[in-house]
């Protein structure tokens, strides 16, 4: 992740670990706590809407990153 500071990268990594642990624990339950059954996705194929949405998200995210992140003054001292 070029262009990001270490604290942002650390938060993303922590969030990914937390989500992975939660997902692993959820898969071990026989049934969810607040529902009758799990509703995991069953489709495994890719369609044009999925690929197009991912590509559009990537383009918009890159443009917003250039506009927002590079124009925010940093209040902390670098170094």
C-alpha positions in Angstrom: 0.0 0.0 0.0 2.1 2.8 -1.2 1.2 6.3 0.0 -0.4 5.3 3.3 1.0 5.8 6.7 1.8 3.0 9.1 -1.1 3.5 11.4 -3.6 3.2 8.6 -2.0 0.0 7.4 -2.0 -1.3 10.9 -5.7 -0.6 11.3 -6.5 -2.3 8.1 -4.5 -5.4 9.1 -6.2 -5.5 12.5 -9.6 -5.2 10.9 -8.8 -8.0 8.5 -7.6 -10.3 11.3 -10.7 -9.5 13.4 -13.0 -10.3 10.4 -11.2 -13.5 9.6 -11.4 -14.7 13.2 -15.1 -13.8 13.3 -15.9 -15.6 10.0 -14.0 -18.7 11.1 -15.9 -18.8 14.4 -19.2 -18.2 12.7 -18.7 -21.2 10.4 -18.3 -23.5 13.4 -21.7 -22.6 14.9 -24.6 -25.0 14.2 -27.0 -22.1 13.8 -26.8 -18.3 14.2 -27.8 -16.7 17.5 -30.5 -14.5 16.1 -31.8 -16.4 13.1 -33.1 -19.9 12.2 -30.4 -20.6 9.6 -27.3 -19.1 8.0 -27.6 -17.3 4.7 -24.1 -17.8 3.1 -23.8 -17.1 -0.6 -23.9 -20.2 -2.8 -23.1 -18.8 -6.2 -19.5 -19.4 -7.3 -19.5 -17.9 -10.8 -18.6 -14.4 -11.9 -20.9 -12.3 -14.0 -20.5 -9.0 -15.8 -22.2 -7.0 -13.1 -19.8 -8.2 -10.4 -16.7 -7.6 -12.5 -18.0 -4.2 -13.7 -18.8 -3.1 -10.2 -15.4 -4.1 -8.9 -13.7 -2.3 -11.8 -15.8 0.8 -11.2 -15.1 0.8 -7.5 -11.3 0.5 -8.2 -11.4 3.5 -10.6 -13.4 5.7 -8.2 -11.3 4.6 -5.2 -8.1 5.5 -7.0 -9.4 8.9 -8.1 -10.7 9.8 -4.7 -7.4 8.6 -3.1 -5.5 11.0 -5.3 -7.8 13.9 -4.6 -8.5 13.5 -0.9 -5.4 11.9 0.6 -2.8 13.9 -1.3 -4.5 17.3 -0.5 -5.0 16.8 3.3 -2.4 18.7 5.3 -0.7 16.5 7.9 -0.8 17.9 11.4 1.8 15.5 12.7 5.5 15.9 12.2 6.9 13.4 9.7 10.0 11.5 10.8 
